Amino acid sequence: MNIAVYCSSSDQLSSEYYHQAEQLGRWIAENNHTLVYGGSRLGLMESVARGVKMTGGHIIGVLPYIIKERNLVSQYIDETIFCEDLTERKKIMMEKSEIFIVMPGSIGTLDEAFSVMAQHIIGINTKMVIFWNINGFWNELFKFFDSLKNTGVIYKPIHTLYYKADSIDEIEKIIKGCSINYILGDFEIFL
């Protein structure tokens, strides 16, 4: 299975986030999944790729040409796909991936996650978005989602658009549960 990881390229985070990213990469490789990510050698992106590579996994990097021009391409990538811009990168990553794990990140990370969720809302896909809520990072976002639901601006049940996980074990349970339901033709789970 191809798993996209959306995450920060910042090198200014607490060391715990980089450690967790590397552990996620190890888990992806140990479970014979392929990492699909933005391909940068910075921040959490590099940490998750390092974890995959150290464990013998396969990595697909999808990078706008500007990342190459700035010499920011990770050394860990096995298969590189260059594209014109972030919009094209999102499209390619959505096509190449079945599951999307959202680690701590900023505007670009949210843009990527929201694009998958928006396509789910209108029925283009039913792909799974999992927000990994390390140290409560996404708590305020979840409150905002609740407010969208409460005001009625989201007409599809919000719980069908994303999942929350506080650990890699929870991510694994969600993926396994949804994989079974996917095979059975049921795209919602309740844990």
C-alpha positions, 0 to 999 in steps of 0.5 A: 500500500502507498501511504502519503505523509504530509508534514512540516519541512521545518527544522525548528520543532521539538526533537520529539516530532522528528523522533516520531516521524522516523518511527513512522517511517520505520513502521511504514517500511516494516509493514511493506508499505511505500512512502509517498511524500514531498521529497524534501531533505528538511524537517519531518519530511527528511525524518520520515524518509530516513526511517523508511530507508533505514528499515529497507523500505521504498520511497516515492518523492514528488517534488516541484522543480523549485525544490531541485533548483534550491538543492533541497531534494532528499538523498533517500528517495528511490523514485523521483517524480518532478512536477511544476508546482504544489497543485500538480504535486497534490494531484500526483500524490493523491493518485499514487496513494491510498492513505494519507497521514497528516503529521504536524505541519503548517499551511502546505500540510493543511492544504494537502490534507484539505484537498483530499478531504474536499474531494471526499466531500464531493465524491471524487474519492473515499481515501482515508486521511489520518491526523496524527495528533502528536502531543495534541498538535491538532486539537485546535483544528479538531475544535474548528471541525466541530464548529463547522459541523455545528454551524451546518456548513459541512453537510456530510458527516464530519467523521467520514472525512478524517480519523484521529490518532494519537500513536502509531498503534492507533494509526495501524488499527485505523488502517487495518480496520479501514482496509477490511471495510474497504474490501467489504465495500464499506468506507466508514469505521467506528472505533 
